[in-house]
Amino acid sequence: MLTLRRNIIALTTCVLGIAGSAFGQYTPTISGVNAFWFIGIGIVSDGGTCSGQTGPCYYAQSQLTSNPNGAPGSPSWTIVQNGQGQVSLSCNNCANPVATALSPSGGCYFDIQLYVSYGGYSSNAFNVTIVAPSYTNLQSGYPKNDIWMVTGYKSTYEWQVVDSCGSADGGIDANEVLGSYTNIISNNWLTSSGNPVYMTTSLIDDGIGHVGGSPAAKTPQNPLTTTEIRYDYPWALRVGSQTSAKGTPVRVDYQVEWLDHGTHQ
């Protein structure tokens, strides 16, 4: 929180025996949330009640308030952005602009500085960082390869979604985006569409499963076979929306379908 500074410099001069007056030094201040989210292009809020669910929302905007603290004139805002984080302001010559995240900061640090000035008197820097869902951590015990529908397999992965400040992110929408399939062995395996989901916790699962087809899928063998049927690239997990291909990517990889199991690599 920026602190108010007001210094009064008292000067007394003798001009024809008349005492002079005082001059003021003013420091405007800025208040508002200085760590908010980027969750995808054009997405200003998501998760919790913003998605029709319970729990808090993720906001990609912050209402800012300026206080002239006695400085004369009208407000004028300046943005200094020397890093990856980018924001825009709803207005540059108003007292209460809305800052909107355009891209995430390069890490959990303040790489954006906002200033407001009144009549030539400028505030101190209001430091801002833009947080984003960033990466996934594979959970212990995964992947799991199970028999599915007697003759096939289902391989399950579980990841925790972590943001650029190292915190686990739950209560937010997510979707998977399938890439292009490349056949290694001629086959007639079916392809499902990507599934959207609301993440009630910071954990999200993906299952790769097949039954039948030609060649016929097998139950998980011991050891697992090395017969690769096809792969999908780029497979992507995005967080911030249930609409396919919207949101912020937290994982992009090869989704590989083997004769008796599936992998992300």
N, C-alpha and C positions, 0 to 999 in steps of 0.2 A: 504494500500500500504506500503510495507516495505521501509524503508529509508536507504539510503547509509551511511555507517559509515566508515571512513578511519582515523585512528589515526597514526600519525608519531611520533615515539619516538626518539628523538635525543640524542645520547650518545657521549660524547667526552672523550677519554682516552689518557693517556700519556704513550706511549710505545716507548722508545728510541727517544722521541721527535716527534713521528709521530701521527697525529690526526686520530681517528677511524672514521667509517662511520655510516649511519643510518640503522635501521631495520624496516620493514613495517608490519603492521597488516592489513589483508585484510578481507573483509566481502562480499562474493558473494551474489547476490540477485536473486529472482525468481519473474517473472511476469506472468500473465494469469488470466483467469476467475476462481475464487475460490468458486463460488456457482453455481453448475450445476445439471443436472437432472438424476434421475433413473426412466425410464418409462417402464421398463420391461426387462427381460433377453434377451440379444442379440439385443436390439433395441437401436441404437445410435442416432437416431433423429426421430422426428415425429411432426405432426401438421403443419399448415400453408403451405408454399411452399414445405415443406418436404412431404406433403401428396397431392401435386398437387392443393392446395387451396391458398387463399391469406392470408397474415398475417405472423408473425414471427414463426420460428420453435422452438421446444424444443430439446436441445442437451444434450446428455449424455456423452459428451467428452469435454475436454478443452486442447488446445495447450499451453504448458508451455515453457517459455524461461528463461534460466539462463544467468547470467552475472558474470564473475569471478571478475570483478573490480580489475584487476591486479594480482590476485592470480595465482600461477603457476600450471601447470599440467592439467589433464583432469577431466571432471565432473564425479561425482559419486552420485547417488540419493539414499535417504533413505526414507521409508514410515513408519510412526508410526500411528497405527490404534488401538485405545483402546475402541472404541465405536462400534455402529452398522454399521456406514458408512464404505464402503470399496471401494477402487479404485485399478486399475492396471496401470502400465506405459508401454508404447510401447517399451521402452528401459531404461536401468539403467545407461548406461555410454555414454550418448549423451547430447548435449546441449539443445535440444528441443523435449522432449518426449511428447506424447499425453497421458493424463490421461483419463481413461474410468471408469465410475461408475459401480460398481458391486452390490452394495446394498445401500439403503438410510440411511442417518443418523437417529438417534433415535428421532430427533426433529430439530428445527431450530437453531442449534448451530454447532460450528466447532469441530468435533470429529476426524478429520484427519489432521496430520501434515506432510508436505513434507520438506525435506532438500536436498540441493546440496552442495557438497564440492569439492574444487580444491586444490590439494597438501596439504591436511590436514587442510585447512581453510574452515570452514562450514558457511553456511548461517543461518540466523534466521529462525524460523518456518514459513512456508507458510501454513496458516490455510485454510482448505477446509471443506465445508458442502455439502452434497448431498441431494437435494430437491426431493420430490416425491409427485404426487397426492396421497392424504391420506384418505380422508373421504368425506361423503356427508351430506348436510343439507337439510332436507325436507322444501320446500317452503310453505309460508303461503297460506291457502286455499286448500291445497292438503292433502289427496287424494280427487279426484272428482269422483262421481259415477253417470253416465249418462245412459239414455236409448240408446240402440244401435240396429239399424235395427228393430225397432218397438217392438220386443218381447224379446230382450236380453239386456245385460248390457256391459258397458265398464268403468272400473275403471282406472283412470290416476294418476300417481305419478310424481312429478317434484322435482328434487334435484339439488342443486348447488354443484359442485365438488370443494373441497378445498385442498390445498397442505399442506405439513408439516410446512410451514412458515406462514400459515393462509391466504394465498392469493387465490382468486378464479381463477380457471384454465379454460380458454376457448381457442378455436381454436386448438383442438387436437382430435385425433381419439378415439373411444370407441367401445366396444362390450359387449353383454350380453352372459352369459354362463348358460345354463340350467343344472340342476342337474338330480336327479332321481325322478320320480313321484311316489307317494304313494297314493293309492285310499283309501278313508275313506268310500265312498259309491260306489258300482259298477256303472260304467258309460261307455259311449262310446264317451266322449268328445275328440275332436281333439286337437293335440298339434302342435303349430307352432315352427319353428326353431328360434334361437336367431338372433337378428338383429344387424348389424354393423351400425355405424353412425359417421359422422364428426361433432363435436360439434362446431358450429359457435360462441356460447357464452359459459359461464361456466355452463349453465343450460342444463339438460338432462331429458327427459321424458321416462316413461315406461307405457304401457297400457296393462291391463289384460281384455280380453273381451270374451264373449261367446253368441252364439245364438243357439237355438234348442238343439239337443242332447237328451240323455236319462240318467238321468231325464232331462226334458226340463229346460233350463236356464230361469230365470225370469228377468223382469226389476227390478231396485232397489226398494225395498220395504221400507216402513216407519212404524216401524223401520226395519233396515236391518235384513234379516234372519240369523239364527245361524246354518244353514244346510251346513256343510263343505263337499265338494265333493272330493277334493284331494289337495295334496300339493307337491311342487317341492323344493327339497333341495339337495345341496346348490345352490341357484340361486346367480349369481355373476355379478357385473358390473365391467369391467376392462377398464382402460384408458391407451392409448398409442399405440393402434393398432386397425385396423378393422378386423384383423384375430381372429377368435374365440379362446378364452382361452389364447391369448397373451396380454401383457401389465401388468399394475399394478392394483390389485384389490382395489377398493375404497368402495365397499359395498358387503357383503355376508349375505344372509338372507334366510328365508322361504318365498316362494311365494305361497300363499294360494288361492285356487279358491273355493268360496262359491257359493251357488245356485243363488244369485242375485248380487254379487260383488266380487272383488278380493282385496287381501291385501299383503303387504310386511311386515314381522314382524320377 
